Amino acid sequence: AGGAGGAGVLVGVLQRGRGSESEGRDWPHAAAFAAAVNAEPPEGVLRAEVFSLTARRSNESSTPSLRSQAEAVRRYAIIVSAHGSHSVGLAYIRPCTVLLELLSPTWLLPLFSGLAVSAGGRAFFMHSADNVSQALGATRRVVFGGFGERIVSRNAGAFDTLHPQAVHATLPTLLA
């Protein structure tokens, strides 16, 4: 992963916008992960930050411009993001940016990784199911279920089992 000179690269944790934390659709360990990286950065990492491409506070009513969203994702050499529509901004990453897409145990389709690859990046995914067979079976049930059922079962509370230490341990591989 290429950085802009200096002592290392920036790692960004992309979260959804305002209000989504209460819906359980963000990675609840994002701040703890950033703090762990900043306390003990792996070789080649300058620091980690949590960011969003949408308004985050209740007094913010407008969504940032496409230009400012593109500039935001282009700051990072590595982006960690829970699967979700907020990841559409990955289409603006710099070439060679690395994406780690976090998947729930019931949704083993890293759809937004394709945006990163199309933009010249590299993509990896991580899931929290006990095993891949379990995740594939759950994904099959969700894909062939009703749409409303799919949204609820795919996202609700699914990212809490991906602990910051496990994601932190992937950073040396992502930097390679």
Residue, then its C-alpha position, 0 to 999 in steps of 0.5 A: a500500500g503506497g503512502a504519501g511519504g513520511a513515516g508510514v501510511l494512514v489507515g481509515v475506518l469508514q463508518r456510516g453516517r449519522g444515526s446508524e450507530s444505533e442501528g447496529r450497522d457500523w463496526p462497533h469496534a472502530a474507535a478501539f481499533a484506531a486507538a490500538v493502531n495508534a498505541e502500537p502502529p505496525e511498521g509502515v503505519l503512521r496512524a489510524e482514523v475513523f471517518s465518514l462520508t456523510a454528515r455525522r452530527s444531528n445539526e448537520s443537514s447536508t451531505p458533503s459534496l462528491r469532491s469532498q467525499a473523494e478527497a476523504v477516501r483518497r487520504y488513506a492507503i488502507i481502508v477498513s469498512a463494514h459491508g454496506s452502501h456507505s462504501v460506494g465512495l470507494a470508487y474514488i480511492r487512489p490506485c493501490t489503496v487496500l480495502l479490508e471489507l468486514l462481512s457479517p456471518t450471514w453475508l459472504l458477498p464482498l460486493f463493495s470490494g469490486l469498486a476498490v478493485s475497479a479503481g485500481g485498489r486491492a481488496f480483502f475481506m474478513h468475516s465473523a462466522d465460525n467457518v466459511s461453510q456456515a457463512l455460505g449457507a447463511t448467505r444462501r438463505v439470505v439471498f433467496g429470502g425476502f428483501g426486508e428479511r435480507i436487510v434485517s438479518r444481514n446487518a443487525g448486530a453482525f459486526d460486533t464479533l470482529h474484534p479490533q485485535a483480529v483486524h489489527a493483526t491483518l495490517p502487516t499482510l495488508l501492507a505487503 
